Amino acid sequence: MDYRIQSPGQLSSHLRALRKTAGLSQQQLGALIGVGQTRIARIEADPSSISTDQLLSILSALGVQVILRTQDEAGKAVAAPKRSARARTGRRTPDEPW
């Protein structure tokens, strides 16, 4: 399921809901990422206080991915351009020119 997040308040409620859906207490989630229960409570109350590293750790522990999408002028999501094999792997494929 996709969640559109446009404000810290929306992030706060989604983080809490995702944690509860995963069946985790704040203490259990904190233990998974190496912080205390009070830090998880502060993050859920004010997600603007979280570092990107901690946010990605929490989302990973909750089984959630971050996907960035561009939008067209009407605000509709646009598929990201396909990446070449070189961009994905860092290696040239046999059929790719130098």
C-alpha positions in Angstrom: 0.0 0.0 0.0 1.2 3.5 -0.8 1.1 6.3 1.8 1.4 9.9 0.6 3.1 12.0 3.2 3.2 15.7 2.9 3.6 16.9 6.5 5.3 15.8 9.7 1.9 15.2 11.3 1.0 12.7 8.6 4.4 11.0 9.0 3.8 10.8 12.8 0.4 9.0 12.4 1.8 6.7 9.7 4.8 5.7 11.8 2.6 4.9 14.8 0.1 3.0 12.6 2.8 1.0 10.9 4.4 0.1 14.2 1.1 -1.1 15.6 0.2 -3.0 12.5 3.6 -4.8 12.8 2.5 -5.7 16.4 5.5 -3.9 18.0 5.6 -1.8 21.1 7.7 1.3 21.1 10.2 -0.5 23.3 10.4 -3.5 20.8 10.9 -1.1 17.8 13.5 0.8 19.7 15.4 -2.4 20.5 15.3 -3.4 16.8 17.1 -0.2 15.8 19.2 0.4 18.9 17.4 3.2 20.7 15.2 3.5 23.8 11.5 3.5 24.0 11.5 7.3 24.9 13.3 8.0 21.6 10.6 6.1 19.6 7.9 8.0 21.5 9.6 11.4 20.7 9.9 10.4 17.0 6.3 9.4 16.8 5.3 12.7 18.5 7.6 14.9 16.5 9.0 13.2 13.4 10.8 16.5 12.4 13.3 15.6 15.2 14.4 12.4 13.4 17.5 12.0 11.3 17.3 10.5 7.8 19.3 7.5 9.0 17.0 6.8 11.9 13.9 7.2 9.7 15.3 4.7 7.2 16.2 2.3 10.0 12.7 2.5 11.5 11.0 2.0 8.1 13.3 -0.9 7.4 12.4 -2.5 10.7 8.8 -2.0 9.9 9.1 -3.6 6.5 8.5 -0.4 4.6 10.4 1.0 1.6 10.9 4.6 0.6 10.1 5.2 -3.1 10.6 8.6 -4.6 8.4 9.5 -7.6 8.4 12.5 -9.8 5.1 14.3 -10.6 3.9 15.7 -13.8 2.4 19.2 -14.0 -1.0 17.9 -12.9 0.5 16.4 -9.8 0.1 12.8 -11.0 2.9 10.4 -10.2 5.2 9.6 -13.2 7.1 6.4 -13.5 10.8 6.8 -13.0 13.0 6.4 -16.1 14.4 2.9 -16.5 18.0 2.7 -15.4 20.6 1.1 -17.7 22.4 -2.1 -16.6 25.5 0.0 -16.0 23.6 2.3 -13.7 22.2 -0.7 -11.8 25.4 -2.7 -11.6 28.2 -0.3 -12.3 29.4 -2.6 -15.1 29.1 -2.4 -18.8 27.0 -5.1 -20.5 28.4 -6.8 -23.6 25.8 -5.2 -25.9 26.4 -1.7 -24.4 28.7 0.7 -26.3 31.7 2.2 -24.6 
